[in-house]
């Protein structure tokens, strides 16, 4: 938008000249290059006037068109918060923080939204889960104030880390009840106790408004002690405790033995989750004989806090089914895996998450792909949830298939005969690494990267710089549960690690985006889809009758109506076009919402009486419809039910979105709970009052 027009609109709003502002906005909305900015102005004006539905409609459309604008997400979040829509506001902000996890205003709005809607104990747990990663002093001040406002909260709060390179315990601590006093704490390992005082400056606490004289922690333990507990005098442990105070990792020297002639170490890192972990190990043990490749199942127990799981692992190890390596303190994924990969320096390794399931000769097939060429460093199989190797859609976290469906998928992948595809980077859920590549590239970066997010990406990019390649094994399918969604805690750590990766590999993001656009895996996914479809027996299932509608009669006319027809016939499309043109001329405005793709979309949107239902991350369609002020679903299809025409589409749409349905009487849908179209006659042109 030209500065002059933008300035005019702003000036009109400041002066309270709403009529002139609306005229300028109407002009801007007619010009494609100005439309997005005009939508923002409309949304801001609606927010100021308390018109929450209009504000959401305008800002949601603008945010959908300008997905990188965090200020729009902030406006949307504030609008949802002001309207008292706590659940949608929280879901929307969680999704926004997955994309922009370090944006300070979004993070602060997220905490204030939680504070208004969640029990204090729940908020406190979320704060403590993220406190170690909060680096913005204003946000830190906000969350510490939230903790201090609840008398039942532990008012001694602190964060500790272990710096292995300097053998130092660092961090901060504060007494929220008496911030002028340096907190006392204790380091404990075995029988050794060390009394300490947080009496060094902490720049982060100082910027957050706490005294500059104390609060910082800087303590050198006598030696790297292994497990190190750090607690206040009350007994409460600081966040980060117990610390795995272990010596810096030193890679073993390369072995002279040929890795191809050695067994493979299948490394399974374990922390929590007894059922899914034992299911993973059961699949490994059950299919061990299906693989000719000699291999050892090495479970890396990273100080598991679940006694039942720890005992189950001990039992398997005692019976010789697995090799068990137990850590005295939680190392985190990177340090745990580094030490696991160093156990046998002569062997290839295969990472396998504890929430996966394997089938058949999975390892034989992975290894065969790895040894197709000397310059192959790693291999990643197909999966339901594994970034580039996700199936049926890439980069989508699909649900984990049950064992029977997984077996069908893996057999189909094996039978497909599709060639491996070179990848930009592999994925760590199941990751075969050749020892020669590991020796050449080095181990994982445990000094800079935080808590195990992006470590395989860093390793893959280092390997690529040295001329190694990474392949996707399209003839193997490993099922993976994974985190289908994650909150701000993990998103912030991913963001912090990604910032490091962008600095190290400036062209990596461009290469990755080019790979995604090219999508060389698409033909293979389609071939696998076709093979699966051919193996399934078609069944003729009768269409079940629709569930009767139960929605009550809404207040009319409402702000928005949902188009419930598929618009698959010219006469229906023409009727909707006439209605859209009519509604665009009426006051107050009624907007028709289009939720499905249709060839009529361009013509309908051009009437200014129709808008696409916004697709907003963190909100489902039902929530979005409610926020748009949608009071009903409407069908204009008057065709009665016949052998060749079953008018269930509109009923199903209304049922799915829990909206009352209005339908022409001739369609016969009133017997399913629909309301007659005659009730809308005051708002409809005569030519659609069928």
Secondary structure, DSSP 8 states (H G I E B T S, - for coil): --HHHHHHHHHHHHHT-HHHHHHHHHHHHTSHHHHHHHHHHHHHHHHHTT-HHHHHHHHHHHHHH-TT-HHHHHHHHHHHHHTT-HHHHHHHHHHHHHHSTT-HHHHHHHHHHHHHHS-HHHHHHHHHHHGGG---HHHHHHHHHHHHT-TTS--EEEEEEEETTTTEEEEEEEESS-TTS--EEEEEETTEEEEEE--EE-HHHHHTTS-TTSEEEEE--SS--EEEEEEETTS-B-BT-SEEE----------SS-GGGS-EEEEEEESS-HHHHHHHHHHHHHTGGG--S-EEEEEEE-----HHHHHHHHHHHHTTSSEEEE-SS---HHHHHHHHHTSSTTS-EEEE-TTEE--SSHHHHHHHHHTTSTTEEEEEEEBSSSGGGBSSSTT-------HHHHHHHHHHHHHH----EEESS--TTEEEE-HHHHHHH-S--TTTS-TTSSHHHHHHHHHHHTT-EEEEEEEEE-EE---SS--HHHHHHHHHHHHHHHHH-TTHHHHHHHHHHH-TTHHHHHHHHHHHHHHS-------------------SS-SEEEE-S---SHHHHHHHHHHHHHHHTSSS--EEEE-S--TTHHHHHHTTSEEE----TT--HHHHHHHTTEEEEE--------SS----HHHHHHHHHT-EEEE-GGGTGGGGT-EEGGGGGGGS-GGG--
